[in-house]
């Protein structure tokens, strides 16, 4: 009985906070169009709201409906996604849009199971779309929700372990206001983002502090727990920007690796830094440099991009050639074409750098 009373207190106080104090505004809040909700949820996977907001607005403007997204050229979609990272999300977005338009007649699926069947949609995303668009009684479990529940109920089960996930999932469903699932889910996520923040939570102003186990035991900084540690590695990417007659050799990445389906210049990868002299001794580069009339024009400084599990470091070496190189899988593109091709942020940052822009080569 005490457990039930505590759960009721949690839900009631959360909804009161939402009604009286929650001022968090986002363009997709209150949205009922499942396409736009799905779009926002896919963009916000692994992305902060303040970064994803701009991309959401761009996508809605460029592709107001799932039909327009399904019919759009893939390069245009990837170009719009450029800089957002985790490009598998974009690949899945395209695949699901085509599936909805071609196989479902443009009608967005409206049950939890059919939403979950879409590529790139997991239990959290399916629950969010289902509750916000169709008022399905499904509890969401994102990082904000895990944190609030772990702290309030004092749960020390790791949120990334199987047992912990089951425990939190069961608790989330018990707490859900079945009559107002959309309002409740949004309130809980907003509460985690505004009040029960990862760092410096606003405990003094918290409506739940009276019964919050973490607050009463002064250990909000220790919850939630994770059992897995992220192993990180550094990769060195050396790009050879080969220019012929105001055109550049590029190709699309196709391996199951970072930046799949994005374009790049000729790449030499290594697990540690290399000097220019060492790079020029690499067989693929040596073969090119042995051709006549090839000259190095510029060597960039070191560029760096931090990904979740790895750091990408590297440089760009621009060269001019008097004859086009016949490189397998590469194509020649001009400046206009380059402006419309999707590149990883690592390369687009280089292209935007005024000191090494293509206009200066």
N, C-alpha and C positions, 0 to 999 in steps of 0.2 A: 504493500500500500504506500509505504514511504517513497519507494522508487517511482511509482506512478505519479504521486503528488509532485515530486521533484521534476519529473518530465513535463507535467502540465504547467508547472511554474515557468520552466524554461521556454516552452512554446508561447505561453501567454505574454510573458515579458518581452520576448522577441517581437511578437506582433504589435505590442503596444509601442515599443521603440520605433518600429517601422512606420507606424501611423503618425506618431508625434514628433519624431526627431530625424528620421532618415531623409536626407536631402540629396542623396547621391543621384546625379543625372547622367544618363547615357542614352544615345539615340535609339538603342534597341530595347530599352526598358519599357514594358507595357506593350511591346510589339506583339501582334498576333499572327503575322505572316510567317509561316514555318520556314519559308525560303530565307528570309532575312535573319530569322533567329538562328537557323543552321549556319548561315554565312558568318554571323558574329561569333558563334561558338567555335567554329573551325579556326577562324582567325585568332581567337583568344587562347587556343591551345598553345602552351609554351610561350605566350606573349603577354606582356603587361598591357593593361587597358589603355594607358596613355599612348602607347605605340600602336596598338591595334586599331584605335579609333579612326585614325587617318586612313588606314587601309580599308576599313569597313565602308567609310563614306565614299572612297574611290570606287570600290566594287559595286556598291548600290547604284552609283551614278552611271557607271559604265555598263552594268548588267542588272537592270531593275527586276528582271524575272529569271527563273531557272531556265527558261527556253533560250533567252539571249545568252546566258552563260554557256549552255550546252552547244550552241551554234558558233560561238566565238572561236577564232584561231587560237590554238594553244599557246603559241609564242606571245600573243597579246595578253593572255591571262597570266602567264609566267612573268612577263614584263611588269604587269601591274603588281604582282606579288614581290618583285625584286626588292631585296633588303629586309624582308620580313623573316627569312630563314625557315628552317624545317620544311624544305620544299616538297617533301612527301605529302604534306597537307594539301598543297596546291594540286598535286597529281591526283590525289584522292577526291578533291573537290571537283575536278574536271570529270573524272570517271563517274562520280555519283550524279552530277548534273545531267550527263548524257543518259545514264540509266533511268533517272526520273522522267526525262523528256521522251526518250525513245521507247522505254519499256512500260512506264506507268502513265503514259499519256499526259505528262506534265503535271500530274497530281502528286503532291508531296505525300509520302506515307504518313498515316495518322495513328498507328499503334506503336507501342514501345518496341515490340519485336521487329516490325518492319523498318522502323527508324534505325534500330541497332544494326540491321543488315546492310546499311549503307557503308561504303568504304570510308575508312577514317573516322567512323563514329563508334565510340566506346560506350560503356554503361553510363558514365556521367553525362556525356553529350546527348545521348538518347533520352535520358531522364529530363535534362534541361529543355530540350526541344519539345518533348511530350508534354511536360507540365506547362511551359510558357505558351505554346501554340494551341494545345488541345485540352489543357487542364487535366491531364492524366495524373493520378495520384502516385507519382514516383518521386522519391527523395533524391536530391543531387548530392554528390560527394566530390567536391573539388578541394583544392588546398586550403581555401578559407574555411570550409565546413569541417574538414579534419581538425584544423587548429582550434576552432571554437569548441567542438565537442570534446577534444582531448583535454583542453584546459578546464572547461566547466565541470566535466564529470571525472576529471583526474585520471584519465585512461593512459596507462604507460605501455600499452601494447603498440609495437612499431606499426606505423601506418602503411609501410611498404611491405609488410609480411602478410602471408595468406591468412593467418589467424586474425591479425589486426584488421585487415580489410573486411573480413566477415563480421567481426564484432561491430565495427563502425557502420557497416551497411545495415545491419539489423537494428542498431540504435537509431540511425537516421530515419528508417522506415517507421519505427515506433513513435518518433517525435513529430513526424510529418502531420500537418493539419490537412486531413484528407478532403475537407470541403474547400480549402483555399490553397491548393498545392503550389500554384504559380506565385502567389503572394508570399507564402511561407519560404519557398526556396530562394526567391530573390532577396527577401529580408535577411535570411541567414548568410547568404554570400556577401551582401552589402555590409552586414555587421562585422564579418571577418575582415573585410577590406578597410572599413572605417574605424572601428573600435578595437576589435581583438586582432590587431595587426601583428605581423611576425616580429617586428622590432618595436619597442616602446609602445606597447598596447595602452589604450586610454582607460586603465583600470579604475581610476578615481571617478570617472564619469559613467562607468558601466552599469547598466540596469541589472546585470546578472551577478554582480560581485558578491552580493549577500550570500549566495549559495555556490559560488564558483570555487571548486576544490583547489585549483592552481593558485588563485588569488589568496585564498585563506591560508595556504601553505607556502606562499611566497616563492613559487617555482614556475611561474608563467614562462620564464626563459628556457626551461628544460622541456617543455611540451609544445608540440607533439614529438614523439621519438621516431627515429628511422634506424633500421638495422643495416642498411646497405650503404657503403661508401662509394663515391664516384671515383673511378680510376681515370686520370687525365693523361693525355699524351700531347706531344708537340710534333707537328708536321711542317716541313719546309717546302714551299711551293715556289719554284723558279719559272716564271713565264717568259718565253721568248716571243716578243711581239714583232712578227715578221711582216714588213711592209713592202709591197710591190705596186708601183704606179698608183699611189693613193688608194690602195686596197690592202686589206689585212687578212691573213690566214686564220680562220677560226674553226672550231668544231664543237658539236654538242656532246656533253658528258652523258654517257649511257650506262656506265657501270653502277652497280648497287652500292653507292657510296654517297657522301655528301654532294649536294649540288646536282643531283641527277636531273637531266633535261635542260640544264643551263649551259650557256656557251662559255668557251674559254680559248685562250691562245695556246700555243705549243707549251707543254708542261714537262718540267723535270722535277720529280719529287724525291725528297730525301728525309731521313729521320734526324738529321742534324744540319747545321748551316754549312754552306759551301762557298768558297771563293770563286770569283769569275774564272780564274785559271782552272780550277777544278771542274767547274761546269763545262768549260769548253773541251775538256778531255772526255766527257761522256760520249759514248758511241753515236747516239742519235744526233747530238749537237755537232760532234766532230764531222760527221758525214755532211751536214749542211754547210758548215764553215769551210769545208774543202772545195765547195763550189766557187766559181769565180764571182767577183764583184759583190761580195757580201761584206757589209761593214756594220760594226756596232755604233749606234748613234748616241744612245743614252743608257745609263744604268740608274734605276730609281733607288731611293732609300728603302729601308725595310718597312714593309707593311705588316700589320698584324690584325687578326680577327679572332675573338674569343667565342668559341662555340661551347655547348654544354659539357661535352666530354673531351674536348680537344682544343688546342690553340693552333691556328694556322699562321705561320710566319713566312715571309718570302720577299722576293724582289722581281722587278720587271726589267728585262733587257730588250731594248728596241733595236731592231736591225733593218737595214734596207737591202733589198735584193733587186738585181736588174732583170731577172727572169722569174716567172712564177714557179714556185716549188710544187712538185707533185707529191703532196703528203696525203697518205691514205686517211680518209674520213674528214679531211679539211675542205673548206670552201673559201673562196675569195669574196670579201664583202667590202663595200665602200663606207664612208663615214655615215651617210644617211641610214644605211642598213644597220650599222653597229648601234646607232641611237635607238633602234627599235627591237634589238635582240635582248633577251633576258640574260644578265650576267650575275654571278654571285656578288655579294656586297664587297668581297675582297677585291674583285676586279673593277667593279663600278666605282669604288672609291678612287682607284688609280685613274680611271678614265675621266673622273671629275676634277682631278688635281690639275689646276691651271698650269703648273710648271711642267707637266708631262702630257698635256692634252693632245689628242690626235691632230688637232689643228696645227700643232707646232712641229710635228714630225716631218 
